């Protein structure tokens, strides 16, 4: 392929041009970038130095995302790439990289919340007569479980900005794994100051 | 805060700042991670109490200081978060039994913990790579 990661081809710190005195070595090799896109899962395995493997994800559609303040993680579908601090091109082509802000499916988190706190989350306030209460909310619970849920009542408050996102069914999350190295797209849901920061960036770009 | 200048959100990677505020126990104190670099260097107050985010700061960032510790005189502070340090030394010429003055310039990272660094100040530089 010819991609090498050496510094011998670059000018030195003083600006001097370095003469070539040896060929490229295998330990200096570089490989083509994975450019992981959104789509049906496609992962290639690569044999790397020392006999170990790297999983180059070429297409991914789901990942394990954590909700930090609730300390849980759920496997979710990825919907779209929304912001990338380095390159807008990566947003347009929906490329998954570490540090990209994406939208993920909110349903696993909402289901967990409603089962854990027995309170509705992100339900539309609009009058819907035919609306059946979700299975988690109206489930019959034993006394022991009911007492546990009562003791969690004060902690059940969710940030209003997050609640709006639950109403639309899409949460903003940021990728914290490296899909081209580990083959996974994992990350965490944006909250607090970080969420405000990125929401502002996204809005100012539109 | 004013330290969010870049396109990506600047933060210290280890700190989780979004814990739910459980009523009275809201932690309003500045949640910050810092470390002691060792070798007898005192960690500056600004590194502990400040709000800057610098991943290359020895106290509030992800670098470890090991190896050589050098000193020199600051020549210029025009770069963002770096200074040029001038180190003078004498080189001995054996034929004439005399010395000549030589100098080397060294670019070093200047943590935001140090405020008011001017050309002419003496600094200590630690090796990190």
HADDOCK unambig.tbl for C-alpha pairs under 7 A between the chains (distance, minus, plus):
assign (segid A and resid 69 and name CA) (segid B and resid 18 and name CA) 5.95 0.50 0.50
assign (segid A and resid 69 and name CA) (segid B and resid 19 and name CA) 4.83 0.50 0.50
assign (segid A and resid 69 and name CA) (segid B and resid 20 and name CA) 5.67 0.50 0.50
assign (segid A and resid 85 and name CA) (segid B and resid 7 and name CA) 5.14 0.50 0.50
assign (segid A and resid 85 and name CA) (segid B and resid 8 and name CA) 5.30 0.50 0.50
assign (segid A and resid 155 and name CA) (segid B and resid 22 and name CA) 6.42 0.50 0.50
assign (segid A and resid 191 and name CA) (segid B and resid 18 and name CA) 6.38 0.50 0.50
assign (segid A and resid 192 and name CA) (segid B and resid 18 and name CA) 5.94 0.50 0.50
assign (segid A and resid 194 and name CA) (segid B and resid 9 and name CA) 6.34 0.50 0.50
assign (segid A and resid 197 and name CA) (segid B and resid 9 and name CA) 6.84 0.50 0.50
